[in-house]
């Protein structure tokens, strides 16, 4: 049995499903609003738990506009 005259090169190795999925997510991934890095699924929409905490602290510190609440303090004018 003679060898093929035009042997094809071995097929390019397919990327692991995880890497393929990660690349797919990276393409549409939103960027972290804190530092601009691509967000991860685990900490969406932030890139890391750290940035998630930063955002939370901003909320708690009142940097964001918070809608009026019913339970206003008594010292309101
Ligand atoms: Zn970040």
PDB file of the backbone (N, CA, C, O) and the ligand in Angstrom, with CONECT records:
HET     ZN  A 101       1
ATOM      1  N   UNK A   1       0.848  -1.202   0.000  1.00  0.00           N
ATOM      2  CA  UNK A   1       0.000   0.000   0.000  1.00  0.00           C
ATOM      3  C   UNK A   1       0.872   1.236   0.000  1.00  0.00           C
ATOM      4  O   UNK A   1       1.511   1.555   1.003  1.00  0.00           O
ATOM      5  N   UNK A   2       0.900   1.934  -1.125  1.00  0.00           N
ATOM      6  CA  UNK A   2       1.793   3.111  -1.248  1.00  0.00           C
ATOM      7  C   UNK A   2       1.284   4.276  -0.421  1.00  0.00           C
ATOM      8  O   UNK A   2       0.080   4.444  -0.230  1.00  0.00           O
ATOM      9  N   UNK A   3       2.213   5.071   0.061  1.00  0.00           N
ATOM     10  CA  UNK A   3       1.799   6.248   0.853  1.00  0.00           C
ATOM     11  C   UNK A   3       1.119   7.264  -0.050  1.00  0.00           C
ATOM     12  O   UNK A   3       1.384   7.286  -1.252  1.00  0.00           O
ATOM     13  N   UNK A   4       0.279   8.076   0.477  1.00  0.00           N
ATOM     14  CA  UNK A   4      -0.423   9.099  -0.313  1.00  0.00           C
ATOM     15  C   UNK A   4       0.580  10.083  -0.888  1.00  0.00           C
ATOM     16  O   UNK A   4       1.532  10.476  -0.213  1.00  0.00           O
ATOM     17  N   UNK A   5       0.368  10.482  -2.136  1.00  0.00           N
ATOM     18  CA  UNK A   5       1.318  11.375  -2.782  1.00  0.00           C
ATOM     19  C   UNK A   5       1.236  12.784  -2.210  1.00  0.00           C
ATOM     20  O   UNK A   5       2.209  13.537  -2.257  1.00  0.00           O
ATOM     21  N   UNK A   6       0.112  13.124  -1.690  1.00  0.00           N
ATOM     22  CA  UNK A   6      -0.057  14.475  -1.162  1.00  0.00           C
ATOM     23  C   UNK A   6      -0.615  14.404   0.262  1.00  0.00           C
ATOM     24  O   UNK A   6      -1.785  14.691   0.515  1.00  0.00           O
ATOM     25  N   UNK A   7       0.265  14.014   1.170  1.00  0.00           N
ATOM     26  CA  UNK A   7      -0.219  13.868   2.555  1.00  0.00           C
ATOM     27  C   UNK A   7      -0.632  15.221   3.134  1.00  0.00           C
ATOM     28  O   UNK A   7       0.080  16.218   3.025  1.00  0.00           O
ATOM     29  N   UNK A   8      -1.779  15.211   3.735  1.00  0.00           N
ATOM     30  CA  UNK A   8      -2.226  16.468   4.362  1.00  0.00           C
ATOM     31  C   UNK A   8      -1.544  16.655   5.708  1.00  0.00           C
ATOM     32  O   UNK A   8      -1.286  15.688   6.426  1.00  0.00           O
ATOM     33  N   UNK A   9      -1.261  17.873   6.034  1.00  0.00           N
ATOM     34  CA  UNK A   9      -0.674  18.125   7.368  1.00  0.00           C
ATOM     35  C   UNK A   9      -1.703  17.804   8.434  1.00  0.00           C
ATOM     36  O   UNK A   9      -2.909  17.888   8.202  1.00  0.00           O
ATOM     37  N   UNK A  10      -1.221  17.444   9.577  1.00  0.00           N
ATOM     38  CA  UNK A  10      -2.171  17.123  10.661  1.00  0.00           C
ATOM     39  C   UNK A  10      -3.063  18.322  10.951  1.00  0.00           C
ATOM     40  O   UNK A  10      -2.630  19.473  10.899  1.00  0.00           O
ATOM     41  N   UNK A  11      -4.287  18.029  11.248  1.00  0.00           N
ATOM     42  CA  UNK A  11      -5.242  19.104  11.516  1.00  0.00           C
ATOM     43  C   UNK A  11      -4.764  19.957  12.683  1.00  0.00           C
ATOM     44  O   UNK A  11      -4.156  19.458  13.630  1.00  0.00           O
ATOM     45  N   UNK A  12      -5.043  21.213  12.600  1.00  0.00           N
ATOM     46  CA  UNK A  12      -4.661  22.105  13.696  1.00  0.00           C
ATOM     47  C   UNK A  12      -5.370  21.666  14.963  1.00  0.00           C
ATOM     48  O   UNK A  12      -6.556  21.336  14.955  1.00  0.00           O
ATOM     49  N   UNK A  13      -4.623  21.670  16.038  1.00  0.00           N
ATOM     50  CA  UNK A  13      -5.246  21.243  17.311  1.00  0.00           C
ATOM     51  C   UNK A  13      -6.383  22.183  17.689  1.00  0.00           C
ATOM     52  O   UNK A  13      -6.247  23.407  17.686  1.00  0.00           O
ATOM     53  N   UNK A  14      -7.490  21.565  18.008  1.00  0.00           N
ATOM     54  CA  UNK A  14      -8.628  22.399  18.406  1.00  0.00           C
ATOM     55  C   UNK A  14      -8.433  22.902  19.834  1.00  0.00           C
ATOM     56  O   UNK A  14      -7.952  22.168  20.697  1.00  0.00           O
ATOM     57  N   UNK A  15      -8.803  24.135  20.071  1.00  0.00           N
ATOM     58  CA  UNK A  15      -8.677  24.658  21.439  1.00  0.00           C
ATOM     59  C   UNK A  15      -9.676  23.967  22.346  1.00  0.00           C
ATOM     60  O   UNK A  15     -10.758  23.572  21.913  1.00  0.00           O
ATOM     61  N   UNK A  16      -9.309  23.829  23.590  1.00  0.00           N
ATOM     62  CA  UNK A  16     -10.246  23.209  24.546  1.00  0.00           C
ATOM     63  C   UNK A  16     -11.561  23.976  24.571  1.00  0.00           C
ATOM     64  O   UNK A  16     -11.611  25.174  24.292  1.00  0.00           O
ATOM     65  N   UNK A  17     -12.605  23.264  24.908  1.00  0.00           N
ATOM     66  CA  UNK A  17     -13.932  23.899  24.918  1.00  0.00           C
ATOM     67  C   UNK A  17     -13.937  25.105  25.844  1.00  0.00           C
ATOM     68  O   UNK A  17     -14.571  26.118  25.551  1.00  0.00           O
ATOM     69  N   UNK A  18     -13.237  24.994  26.949  1.00  0.00           N
ATOM     70  CA  UNK A  18     -13.220  26.088  27.915  1.00  0.00           C
ATOM     71  C   UNK A  18     -12.595  27.337  27.302  1.00  0.00           C
ATOM     72  O   UNK A  18     -13.120  28.442  27.435  1.00  0.00           O
ATOM     73  N   UNK A  19     -11.460  27.139  26.627  1.00  0.00           N
ATOM     74  CA  UNK A  19     -10.784  28.280  26.023  1.00  0.00           C
ATOM     75  C   UNK A  19     -11.642  28.869  24.922  1.00  0.00           C
ATOM     76  O   UNK A  19     -11.714  30.086  24.748  1.00  0.00           O
ATOM     77  N   UNK A  20     -12.284  27.991  24.189  1.00  0.00           N
ATOM     78  CA  UNK A  20     -13.133  28.458  23.103  1.00  0.00           C
ATOM     79  C   UNK A  20     -14.290  29.284  23.658  1.00  0.00           C
ATOM     80  O   UNK A  20     -14.656  30.325  23.114  1.00  0.00           O
ATOM     81  N   UNK A  21     -14.847  28.793  24.745  1.00  0.00           N
ATOM     82  CA  UNK A  21     -15.960  29.501  25.366  1.00  0.00           C
ATOM     83  C   UNK A  21     -15.485  30.826  25.950  1.00  0.00           C
ATOM     84  O   UNK A  21     -16.177  31.841  25.860  1.00  0.00           O
ATOM     85  N   UNK A  22     -14.308  30.805  26.546  1.00  0.00           N
ATOM     86  CA  UNK A  22     -13.776  32.029  27.140  1.00  0.00           C
ATOM     87  C   UNK A  22     -13.557  33.082  26.070  1.00  0.00           C
ATOM     88  O   UNK A  22     -13.861  34.259  26.268  1.00  0.00           O
ATOM     89  N   UNK A  23     -13.026  32.648  24.934  1.00  0.00           N
ATOM     90  CA  UNK A  23     -12.792  33.592  23.847  1.00  0.00           C
ATOM     91  C   UNK A  23     -14.110  34.153  23.346  1.00  0.00           C
ATOM     92  O   UNK A  23     -14.218  35.329  22.999  1.00  0.00           O
ATOM     93  N   UNK A  24     -15.098  33.289  23.318  1.00  0.00           N
ATOM     94  CA  UNK A  24     -16.412  33.722  22.856  1.00  0.00           C
ATOM     95  C   UNK A  24     -16.997  34.747  23.819  1.00  0.00           C
ATOM     96  O   UNK A  24     -17.610  35.731  23.404  1.00  0.00           O
ATOM     97  N   UNK A  25     -16.802  34.505  25.097  1.00  0.00           N
ATOM     98  CA  UNK A  25     -17.307  35.432  26.097  1.00  0.00           C
ATOM     99  C   UNK A  25     -16.518  36.732  26.069  1.00  0.00           C
ATOM    100  O   UNK A  25     -17.077  37.814  26.246  1.00  0.00           O
ATOM    101  N   UNK A  26     -15.225  36.618  25.846  1.00  0.00           N
ATOM    102  CA  UNK A  26     -14.393  37.810  25.836  1.00  0.00           C
ATOM    103  C   UNK A  26     -14.824  38.754  24.728  1.00  0.00           C
ATOM    104  O   UNK A  26     -14.715  39.974  24.847  1.00  0.00           O
ATOM    105  N   UNK A  27     -15.312  38.166  23.653  1.00  0.00           N
ATOM    106  CA  UNK A  27     -15.706  38.984  22.514  1.00  0.00           C
ATOM    107  C   UNK A  27     -16.886  39.876  22.866  1.00  0.00           C
ATOM    108  O   UNK A  27     -16.992  41.008  22.395  1.00  0.00           O
ATOM    109  N   UNK A  28     -17.767  39.347  23.702  1.00  0.00           N
ATOM    110  CA  UNK A  28     -18.955  40.128  24.037  1.00  0.00           C
ATOM    111  C   UNK A  28     -18.956  40.578  25.490  1.00  0.00           C
ATOM    112  O   UNK A  28     -19.913  41.190  25.963  1.00  0.00           O
ATOM    113  N   UNK A  29     -17.864  40.265  26.194  1.00  0.00           N
ATOM    114  CA  UNK A  29     -17.823  40.589  27.610  1.00  0.00           C
ATOM    115  C   UNK A  29     -17.823  42.093  27.813  1.00  0.00           C
ATOM    116  O   UNK A  29     -17.162  42.843  27.095  1.00  0.00           O
ATOM    117  N   UNK A  30     -18.567  42.499  28.790  1.00  0.00           N
ATOM    118  CA  UNK A  30     -18.543  43.913  29.146  1.00  0.00           C
ATOM    119  C   UNK A  30     -17.289  44.193  29.947  1.00  0.00           C
ATOM    120  O   UNK A  30     -16.692  43.304  30.554  1.00  0.00           O
ATOM    121  N   UNK A  31     -16.921  45.436  29.927  1.00  0.00           N
ATOM    122  CA  UNK A  31     -15.733  45.803  30.689  1.00  0.00           C
ATOM    123  C   UNK A  31     -16.121  46.257  32.089  1.00  0.00           C
ATOM    124  O   UNK A  31     -17.179  46.839  32.329  1.00  0.00           O
ATOM    125  N   UNK A  32     -15.204  45.956  32.990  1.00  0.00           N
ATOM    126  CA  UNK A  32     -15.424  46.326  34.382  1.00  0.00           C
ATOM    127  C   UNK A  32     -15.595  47.837  34.488  1.00  0.00           C
ATOM    128  O   UNK A  32     -14.736  48.585  34.023  1.00  0.00           O
ATOM    129  N   UNK A  33     -16.687  48.297  35.090  1.00  0.00           N
ATOM    130  CA  UNK A  33     -16.933  49.741  35.212  1.00  0.00           C
ATOM    131  C   UNK A  33     -15.957  50.401  36.177  1.00  0.00           C
ATOM    132  O   UNK A  33     -15.850  51.626  36.223  1.00  0.00           O
ATOM    133  N   UNK A  34     -15.259  49.597  36.933  1.00  0.00           N
ATOM    134  CA  UNK A  34     -14.329  50.156  37.907  1.00  0.00           C
ATOM    135  C   UNK A  34     -12.966  50.399  37.295  1.00  0.00           C
ATOM    136  O   UNK A  34     -12.418  51.495  37.415  1.00  0.00           O
ATOM    137  N   UNK A  35     -12.416  49.400  36.643  1.00  0.00           N
ATOM    138  CA  UNK A  35     -11.051  49.527  36.134  1.00  0.00           C
ATOM    139  C   UNK A  35     -10.959  49.321  34.630  1.00  0.00           C
ATOM    140  O   UNK A  35      -9.902  49.555  34.043  1.00  0.00           O
ATOM    141  N   UNK A  36     -12.045  48.887  33.992  1.00  0.00           N
ATOM    142  CA  UNK A  36     -12.045  48.758  32.543  1.00  0.00           C
ATOM    143  C   UNK A  36     -11.544  47.428  32.030  1.00  0.00           C
ATOM    144  O   UNK A  36     -11.459  47.225  30.819  1.00  0.00           O
ATOM    145  N   UNK A  37     -11.211  46.522  32.923  1.00  0.00           N
ATOM    146  CA  UNK A  37     -10.775  45.206  32.471  1.00  0.00           C
ATOM    147  C   UNK A  37     -12.000  44.378  32.098  1.00  0.00           C
ATOM    148  O   UNK A  37     -13.097  44.604  32.609  1.00  0.00           O
ATOM    149  N   UNK A  38     -11.797  43.420  31.202  1.00  0.00           N
ATOM    150  CA  UNK A  38     -12.931  42.564  30.826  1.00  0.00           C
ATOM    151  C   UNK A  38     -13.527  41.876  32.048  1.00  0.00           C
ATOM    152  O   UNK A  38     -12.809  41.323  32.881  1.00  0.00           O
ATOM    153  N   UNK A  39     -14.828  41.921  32.135  1.00  0.00           N
ATOM    154  CA  UNK A  39     -15.492  41.296  33.274  1.00  0.00           C
ATOM    155  C   UNK A  39     -15.476  39.781  33.138  1.00  0.00           C
ATOM    156  O   UNK A  39     -15.397  39.239  32.036  1.00  0.00           O
ATOM    157  N   UNK A  40     -15.552  39.121  34.267  1.00  0.00           N
ATOM    158  CA  UNK A  40     -15.612  37.668  34.260  1.00  0.00           C
ATOM    159  C   UNK A  40     -17.014  37.233  34.636  1.00  0.00           C
ATOM    160  O   UNK A  40     -17.780  37.982  35.243  1.00  0.00           O
ATOM    161  N   UNK A  41     -17.327  36.010  34.262  1.00  0.00           N
ATOM    162  CA  UNK A  41     -18.677  35.532  34.535  1.00  0.00           C
ATOM    163  C   UNK A  41     -18.913  35.410  36.032  1.00  0.00           C
ATOM    164  O   UNK A  41     -20.022  35.638  36.515  1.00  0.00           O
ATOM    165  N   UNK A  42     -17.876  35.052  36.755  1.00  0.00           N
ATOM    166  CA  UNK A  42     -18.021  34.838  38.192  1.00  0.00           C
ATOM    167  C   UNK A  42     -18.291  36.139  38.931  1.00  0.00           C
ATOM    168  O   UNK A  42     -18.998  36.155  39.939  1.00  0.00           O
ATOM    169  N   UNK A  43     -17.729  37.219  38.428  1.00  0.00           N
ATOM    170  CA  UNK A  43     -17.860  38.495  39.136  1.00  0.00           C
ATOM    171  C   UNK A  43     -18.582  39.529  38.302  1.00  0.00           C
ATOM    172  O   UNK A  43     -18.540  40.723  38.597  1.00  0.00           O
ATOM    173  N   UNK A  44     -19.246  39.059  37.253  1.00  0.00           N
ATOM    174  CA  UNK A  44     -19.998  39.953  36.365  1.00  0.00           C
ATOM    175  C   UNK A  44     -20.820  40.966  37.171  1.00  0.00           C
ATOM    176  O   UNK A  44     -21.442  40.578  38.160  1.00  0.00           O
ATOM    177  N   UNK A  45     -20.846  42.230  36.792  1.00  0.00           N
ATOM    178  CA  UNK A  45     -20.184  42.757  35.602  1.00  0.00           C
ATOM    179  C   UNK A  45     -18.795  43.305  35.901  1.00  0.00           C
ATOM    180  O   UNK A  45     -18.287  44.154  35.169  1.00  0.00           O
ATOM    181  N   UNK A  46     -18.196  42.831  36.950  1.00  0.00           N
ATOM    182  CA  UNK A  46     -16.875  43.317  37.327  1.00  0.00           C
ATOM    183  C   UNK A  46     -15.812  42.296  36.978  1.00  0.00           C
ATOM    184  O   UNK A  46     -16.106  41.132  36.704  1.00  0.00           O
ATOM    185  N   UNK A  47     -14.562  42.759  36.994  1.00  0.00           N
ATOM    186  CA  UNK A  47     -13.474  41.877  36.594  1.00  0.00           C
ATOM    187  C   UNK A  47     -13.001  41.037  37.760  1.00  0.00           C
ATOM    188  O   UNK A  47     -12.351  40.011  37.563  1.00  0.00           O
ATOM    189  N   UNK A  48     -13.316  41.454  38.953  1.00  0.00           N
ATOM    190  CA  UNK A  48     -12.816  40.738  40.108  1.00  0.00           C
ATOM    191  C   UNK A  48     -13.650  41.091  41.334  1.00  0.00           C
ATOM    192  O   UNK A  48     -14.331  42.116  41.353  1.00  0.00           O
ATOM    193  N   UNK A  49     -13.595  40.248  42.347  1.00  0.00           N
ATOM    194  CA  UNK A  49     -14.325  40.554  43.591  1.00  0.00           C
ATOM    195  C   UNK A  49     -13.893  41.894  44.172  1.00  0.00           C
ATOM    196  O   UNK A  49     -14.688  42.587  44.807  1.00  0.00           O
ATOM    197  N   UNK A  50     -12.648  42.253  43.957  1.00  0.00           N
ATOM    198  CA  UNK A  50     -12.157  43.521  44.487  1.00  0.00           C
ATOM    199  C   UNK A  50     -12.937  44.685  43.880  1.00  0.00           C
ATOM    200  O   UNK A  50     -13.411  45.567  44.597  1.00  0.00           O
ATOM    201  N   UNK A  51     -13.062  44.678  42.582  1.00  0.00           N
ATOM    202  CA  UNK A  51     -13.790  45.756  41.921  1.00  0.00           C
ATOM    203  C   UNK A  51     -15.263  45.717  42.304  1.00  0.00           C
ATOM    204  O   UNK A  51     -15.923  46.753  42.393  1.00  0.00           O
ATOM    205  N   UNK A  52     -15.759  44.529  42.525  1.00  0.00           N
ATOM    206  CA  UNK A  52     -17.153  44.413  42.947  1.00  0.00           C
ATOM    207  C   UNK A  52     -17.328  45.092  44.309  1.00  0.00           C
ATOM    208  O   UNK A  52     -18.327  45.767  44.556  1.00  0.00           O
ATOM    209  N   UNK A  53     -16.344  44.901  45.180  1.00  0.00           N
ATOM    210  CA  UNK A  53     -16.409  45.546  46.487  1.00  0.00           C
ATOM    211  C   UNK A  53     -16.271  47.056  46.347  1.00  0.00           C
ATOM    212  O   UNK A  53     -16.925  47.818  47.058  1.00  0.00           O
ATOM    213  N   UNK A  54     -15.425  47.473  45.434  1.00  0.00           N
ATOM    214  CA  UNK A  54     -15.257  48.906  45.211  1.00  0.00           C
ATOM    215  C   UNK A  54     -16.578  49.523  44.803  1.00  0.00           C
ATOM    216  O   UNK A  54     -16.952  50.597  45.276  1.00  0.00           O
ATOM    217  N   UNK A  55     -17.270  48.841  43.930  1.00  0.00           N
ATOM    218  CA  UNK A  55     -18.559  49.350  43.473  1.00  0.00           C
ATOM    219  C   UNK A  55     -19.552  49.372  44.628  1.00  0.00           C
ATOM    220  O   UNK A  55     -20.323  50.319  44.786  1.00  0.00           O
ATOM    221  N   UNK A  56     -19.519  48.323  45.423  1.00  0.00           N
ATOM    222  CA  UNK A  56     -20.423  48.255  46.567  1.00  0.00           C
ATOM    223  C   UNK A  56     -20.142  49.398  47.525  1.00  0.00           C
ATOM    224  O   UNK A  56     -21.067  50.021  48.047  1.00  0.00           O
ATOM    225  N   UNK A  57     -18.873  49.672  47.754  1.00  0.00           N
ATOM    226  CA  UNK A  57     -18.508  50.755  48.661  1.00  0.00           C
ATOM    227  C   UNK A  57     -18.969  52.097  48.116  1.00  0.00           C
ATOM    228  O   UNK A  57     -19.343  52.991  48.875  1.00  0.00           O
ATOM    229  N   UNK A  58     -18.939  52.227  46.816  1.00  0.00           N
ATOM    230  CA  UNK A  58     -19.431  53.473  46.227  1.00  0.00           C
ATOM    231  C   UNK A  58     -20.909  53.649  46.513  1.00  0.00           C
ATOM    232  O   UNK A  58     -21.398  54.738  46.815  1.00  0.00           O
ATOM    233  N   UNK A  59     -21.588  52.531  46.403  1.00  0.00           N
ATOM    234  CA  UNK A  59     -23.024  52.585  46.711  1.00  0.00           C
ATOM    235  C   UNK A  59     -23.228  52.988  48.160  1.00  0.00           C
ATOM    236  O   UNK A  59     -24.026  53.873  48.469  1.00  0.00           O
ATOM    237  N   UNK A  60     -22.500  52.331  49.035  1.00  0.00           N
ATOM    238  CA  UNK A  60     -22.700  52.568  50.462  1.00  0.00           C
ATOM    239  C   UNK A  60     -22.264  53.973  50.856  1.00  0.00           C
ATOM    240  O   UNK A  60     -22.797  54.553  51.803  1.00  0.00           O
ATOM    241  N   UNK A  61     -21.304  54.512  50.138  1.00  0.00           N
ATOM    242  CA  UNK A  61     -20.801  55.837  50.492  1.00  0.00           C
ATOM    243  C   UNK A  61     -21.622  56.936  49.843  1.00  0.00           C
ATOM    244  O   UNK A  61     -21.367  58.120  50.065  1.00  0.00           O
ATOM    245  N   UNK A  62     -22.593  56.555  49.054  1.00  0.00           N
ATOM    246  CA  UNK A  62     -23.501  57.536  48.495  1.00  0.00           C
ATOM    247  C   UNK A  62     -22.995  58.205  47.235  1.00  0.00           C
ATOM    248  O   UNK A  62     -23.491  59.263  46.850  1.00  0.00           O
ATOM    249  N   UNK A  63     -22.013  57.600  46.589  1.00  0.00           N
ATOM    250  CA  UNK A  63     -21.512  58.205  45.365  1.00  0.00           C
ATOM    251  C   UNK A  63     -22.535  58.106  44.242  1.00  0.00           C
ATOM    252  O   UNK A  63     -22.587  58.940  43.338  1.00  0.00           O
ATOM    253  N   UNK A  64     -23.336  57.070  44.330  1.00  0.00           N
ATOM    254  CA  UNK A  64     -24.363  56.903  43.318  1.00  0.00           C
ATOM    255  C   UNK A  64     -25.648  57.613  43.748  1.00  0.00           C
ATOM    256  O   UNK A  64     -25.909  57.810  44.934  1.00  0.00           O
ATOM    257  N   UNK A  65     -26.407  57.973  42.780  1.00  0.00           N
ATOM    258  CA  UNK A  65     -27.702  58.580  43.088  1.00  0.00           C
ATOM    259  C   UNK A  65     -28.667  57.498  43.546  1.00  0.00           C
ATOM    260  O   UNK A  65     -28.938  56.534  42.829  1.00  0.00           O
ATOM    261  N   UNK A  66     -29.168  57.679  44.735  1.00  0.00           N
ATOM    262  CA  UNK A  66     -30.095  56.690  45.279  1.00  0.00           C
ATOM    263  C   UNK A  66     -31.506  57.266  45.263  1.00  0.00           C
ATOM    264  O   UNK A  66     -31.730  58.383  45.731  1.00  0.00           O
ATOM    265  N   UNK A  67     -32.436  56.521  44.737  1.00  0.00           N
ATOM    266  CA  UNK A  67     -33.825  57.012  44.687  1.00  0.00           C
ATOM    267  C   UNK A  67     -34.358  57.319  46.070  1.00  0.00           C
ATOM    268  O   UNK A  67     -33.907  56.749  47.063  1.00  0.00           O
ATOM    269  N   UNK A  68     -35.299  58.204  46.127  1.00  0.00           N
ATOM    270  CA  UNK A  68     -35.879  58.590  47.412  1.00  0.00           C
ATOM    271  C   UNK A  68     -36.469  57.375  48.109  1.00  0.00           C
ATOM    272  O   UNK A  68     -37.065  56.496  47.487  1.00  0.00           O
ATOM    273  N   UNK A  69     -36.285  57.360  49.386  1.00  0.00           N
ATOM    274  CA  UNK A  69     -36.813  56.239  50.153  1.00  0.00           C
ATOM    275  C   UNK A  69     -37.958  56.698  51.040  1.00  0.00           C
ATOM    276  O   UNK A  69     -38.128  57.888  51.304  1.00  0.00           O
ATOM    277  N   UNK A  70     -38.719  55.752  51.480  1.00  0.00           N
ATOM    278  CA  UNK A  70     -39.830  56.092  52.364  1.00  0.00           C
ATOM    279  C   UNK A  70     -39.374  56.295  53.797  1.00  0.00           C
ATOM    280  O   UNK A  70     -39.958  57.071  54.554  1.00  0.00           O
ATOM    281  N   UNK A  71     -38.316  55.577  54.149  1.00  0.00           N
ATOM    282  CA  UNK A  71     -37.863  55.660  55.536  1.00  0.00           C
ATOM    283  C   UNK A  71     -36.837  56.770  55.693  1.00  0.00           C
ATOM    284  O   UNK A  71     -35.663  56.506  55.951  1.00  0.00           O
ATOM    285  N   UNK A  72     -37.274  57.991  55.539  1.00  0.00           N
ATOM    286  CA  UNK A  72     -36.366  59.122  55.697  1.00  0.00           C
ATOM    287  C   UNK A  72     -36.119  59.393  57.171  1.00  0.00           C
ATOM    288  O   UNK A  72     -36.971  59.134  58.021  1.00  0.00           O
ATOM    289  N   UNK A  73     -34.939  59.920  57.453  1.00  0.00           N
ATOM    290  CA  UNK A  73     -34.627  60.213  58.864  1.00  0.00           C
ATOM    291  C   UNK A  73     -35.541  61.303  59.413  1.00  0.00           C
ATOM    292  O   UNK A  73     -36.176  62.047  58.666  1.00  0.00           O
ATOM    293  N   UNK A  74     -35.585  61.371  60.739  1.00  0.00           N
ATOM    294  CA  UNK A  74     -36.483  62.327  61.382  1.00  0.00           C
ATOM    295  C   UNK A  74     -35.992  63.751  61.263  1.00  0.00           C
ATOM    296  O   UNK A  74     -36.770  64.702  61.344  1.00  0.00           O
ATOM    297  N   UNK A  75     -34.681  63.890  61.069  1.00  0.00           N
ATOM    298  CA  UNK A  75     -34.136  65.250  61.058  1.00  0.00           C
ATOM    299  C   UNK A  75     -34.262  65.890  59.670  1.00  0.00           C
ATOM    300  O   UNK A  75     -33.588  66.880  59.383  1.00  0.00           O
ATOM    301  N   UNK A  76     -35.096  65.347  58.834  1.00  0.00           N
ATOM    302  CA  UNK A  76     -35.302  65.954  57.535  1.00  0.00           C
ATOM    303  C   UNK A  76     -36.028  67.285  57.699  1.00  0.00           C
ATOM    304  O   UNK A  76     -36.907  67.421  58.550  1.00  0.00           O
ATOM    305  N   UNK A  77     -35.661  68.243  56.897  1.00  0.00           N
ATOM    306  CA  UNK A  77     -36.242  69.568  57.060  1.00  0.00           C
ATOM    307  C   UNK A  77     -37.731  69.543  56.679  1.00  0.00           C
ATOM    308  O   UNK A  77     -38.404  70.571  56.750  1.00  0.00           O
TER     309      UNK A  77
HETATM  310 ZN    ZN A 101     -12.127  45.797  37.614  1.00  0.00          ZN
END
